[in-house]
Amino acid sequence: MIKIGALLVNFEQREILRHGLPLRISARAFDILEVLFRANGSIVSKDELIDSVWPDQIVEENRLQVHIAALRKALEADRELIKTVSGRGYILLPQLPAAAPAALATRLPGRAPALVGRDHDVENVAAKLAQSAVVTLVGAGGIGKTSLALCVAEAVQQRFGRTVCFVELACASSRASLLATLALALQATPADVMQDPCALLAKMSPDGVLLVLDNAEQVVGEVAEVVEALVAHAHWLRVLVTSREPLTIRAETVYRVEPLDVPAADEPLETMLARGAVQLFLQRARDLAPACAADAACVRAVSEICRRLEGLPLAIELAAARVATLGIDGVAARLDDRLDLLSGGLRLALPRHQTLRATFDWSYALLDADAKALFRSLAFFAGSFAFDAVCAVAIEPGAPIASTIAALGELSAKSLLTVEFHGAIALYRLTESTRAYAMEKLRDEGELQRVAQRHLRYLQRQIEDRSALVPHRGQADGAHAPLDAARSAWDWAFSAQGDATLGVALAGALVGRLLDASLVHECRERAQRALETLDALPHGSVDATCEMRVCSAYAAALLMTDGAAADAAALWRRVQARAVASGDAAFEARAMWGLWNAAMTAGDIHASLRFATRFESRALSSGSAWQKLCASATLAASLHCFGEHAQARERLERTLAALDALAPYSQPDTELAIDPRIFGTGTLARIAWMQGEAGLALELVERSINLVRADLLEPSLCHLLAVVAVPVTLACGEAELAARHLGLLRSQAALNRFDGWQDYGDCLAGQLALAAGRRAEGVAQLEAGLAGLQARNFRRLTIPLILSLAQALILDGRLDEALAHIEDAQRQSGARGDHAFEAELLRVSGVIDLARARTGYAAGEPARARRLGNGHRKLAQARELAREQQAWLFELRAALELAASLLLDGARREAAEQLASLTRFDAQLAGCGERARLPEAAQLAALRRELAMPQCVAAIGMDAALNAALGAALGAD
């Protein structure tokens, strides 16, 4: 590096630093500076400068003067180093080579400890540092992150000669204290670092520095900001961070520090002794009691202690320290009181590492109030538990599910909660030590009894009747029999020595409880067996109520497990006939809703409208207030699918307001299958998106999820996530939120074995892949998912998925396949009255015609013109249909496609007319807010720029051929 005033210059790499930061100047200015420097203090004439910098060009002298002025500005206070010699030229006053920055000596807090069972971790982290600018060691408190970081730092210093600077951040609590700590550690001027953190780089050698930042969790956001700035300006810098949560920056590689290996109970003695956890325990214990663990029984006892401590190094060391006073058996006997037992760490250790309780105190203090409350409420969960269990036990009445999801994420990020995936199912777990601490905090807060009762009620609901989905709620006959006992009674009743009539009677209670407990497949199997037996019994052997219960549970289970919608509808008609004959109004209402649901599952909107209308008519004449509003929301959902969005929206807004007013004074009608506020709010979110109100749509999505009852997630949650939350958030530009919702959908669908929703989830994953630019992956997932749905005859809201696939196929040039998908969807939607996306089908059909015209499918100019005309006509029809349906977003899409195509054909005036008619959308799109980013808004802005500035080319629309032709046409212009 050459020092020229305030500048450090590397002529070979063409780099300039000013105050440690890269400085950008023009290439000509850099060339002038190099010519002046190479002159070694001699005058360089203007002609010589021009000939060197602009060879073989005629250049005005004022251009040279502009670049000289820029160089002087870059030199700041040293601008006089470039002198103008009147009538002769310019001179750069002689400079001495810049002294290298003061060498920063390696600073480590003592020698690295002798780690046990971590050799592979040291190698892995060192290898990652060779590839990544930032590596963060993440793990629970006491897992050994600091010790591992010290060993890695020592290895890097010895092997690669890097200078290592170790900075302890435990006392930093703000950005100011963080920067002051770094300035002190790197011997920099605090005032300079406060103004610009990159001033730290001036104290580091470009030969390579490893900066170790220990215990970053309490200022993780501030550390992330500083580290990101440093590595962006110094490619030679490596940063190793220890934290209980990641920095979440682009340059970061996260390395999760796992517990030490623990032996299984039945392992051979030699294998036990080879496990890292046992080795660490014995090493620490023998430091204080050399004769301990001398026989096999003691080694097995040590293995048991290590298992119960789950390989946590700090807990193992603290337990080993107690062996000298309590013996191994004494330590093992007192592990239930581990927070008091495991104390007395090394006197020189940080306070939070001297007791296990202090370690957890440190993590607990970093949580916000919601995460602390959730953490305490999880104290009773031993082993793994699912999201359903969290909702049932840990959510306070009225608390939104969204805040619980966020709190779970915080606990996981701060390494207090482990998330394990079994396929798509997410399971959560607290270590036994963490659970003991959570229990202590629960007791300290006076919440023990309340949470214990809630957990007990949850366990009872797993084996007893919850009856929230089926019409036997409130009945006393066997409703509270334990589930296992009911199963045993069932098995006996249907055995050779049993009584089939009693078995069918029992089935009326049991199948409902199985359905309530989300044991849908078991419910279907047992209900089918009971119904077959019932049909073989003499007429009158079983009362009407029992028959209706079995039929209702079987019909509901069929739809949840991909049974034929026609079979479910036949069962509901049977329930309806029995209800009318016996005068059971509750079952009659339930059957009407069931018939509507079966029609919607089959995608038969005509039939759903008939059933919804009958349901509303009956509810208005004799139903409860809740039933009347549920019927209104049901009819609105069908109207939306029929394409009557404005009518559906008006009805939903009125109905939901009435439901909100009714809810505090009335309990939901539990004879009906679902809370109408959930699917009503979800439907309204879809309509708001279709009408371009992205901000409102996102708000309604969150509101609808929060309406799902914590004690009754399914089938509402899967349906809501699949057809509302994921597609709407993705369409509104919230890809990360859509991915989180999709992960929960897949977990819930796998957990409950909802195969149809799993296939639907595959399709949604394909849409996310397409949005991320991974077209091949997205197409493959959509094709496989749609094939699975078709095989199951699952037609509920599949047209948006077909549209996504068709548009991706157009981009791949597979126009015949795209057209086949669109035409099949048009036939199905026309026959079944599914008109919600009819304008979109027409639009994509038009895009296919345009693509055919422009990619060789049309032979000859007349055929090409005919296809172009067909495409333009379809786009105009799509726009008109969308306007009639008041699906403003779909109208905008069609208009954008049409304007882009007209522009390609040189019809700029017609294209401008199309855009001029879209000004009414501007206020609506601008009102979407910062969070909601409709891509159509960006496309509209880009297309307007194309008309105003032909030289600026941007891709508009979905058609690759259209985009390419647009670029070529504008480039030629």
Secondary structure, DSSP 8 states (H G I E B T S, - for coil): -EEETTEEEETTTTEEEETTEE----HHHHHHHHHHHHTTT--B-HHHHHHHHSTT----HHHHHHHHHHHHHHHGGGGGGEEEETTTEEEE--------------B-SSS----SS-HHHHHHHHHHHHH-SEEEEE--TTSSHHHHHHHHHHHHHHHH--EEEEEE-TT--SHHHHHHHHHHHTT--HHHHHH-GGGGGGGS-TT-EEEEEE--GGGHHHHHHHHHHHHHH-TTEEEEEEESS----TTEEEEE--------TT--HHHHHHSHHHHHHHHHHHHH-TT-S-SHHHHHHHHHHHHHTTT-HHHHHHHHHTHHHHHHHHHHHTGGGHHHHS----TTS-GGGSSHHHHHHHHHHTS-HHHHHHHHHTTT--S-B-HHHHHHHH--TT--HHHHHHHHHHHHHTTSSEEEEETTEEEEE--HHHHHHHHHHHHHTT-HHHHHHHHHHHHHHHHS---SSSTTTT--SSTTS-HHHHHHHHHHHTSTTS-HHHHHHHHHHHHHHHHHTT-HHHHHHHHHHHHHHHHHS-TTSS-HHHHHHHHHHHHHHHHHTT--HHHHHHHHHHHHHHHHHHT-HHHHHHHHHHHHHHHHHTT-HHHHHHHHHHHHHHHHHH--HHHHHHHHHHHHHHHHHHT-HHHHHHHHHHHHHHHHHHGGGS---TTSSS-HHHHHHHHHHHHHHHTT-HHHHHHHHHHHHHTS-TT--TTHHHHHIIIIIHHHHHHTT-HHHHHHHHHHHHHHHHHTT-HHHHHHHHHHHHHHHHHTT-HHHHHHHHHHHHHHHHHTT--TT-HHHHHHHHHHHHHTT-HHHHHHHHHHHHHHHHHHT--TTHHHHHHHHHHHHHHHHHTT-S-SHHHHHHHHHHHHHHHHHHHHHHHHHT-HHHHHHHHHHHHHHHHHTT-HHHHHHHHHTTGGGHHHHHTTTTT---HHHHHHHHHHHHHH-TT-----SS-HHHHHHHHHHHHH-
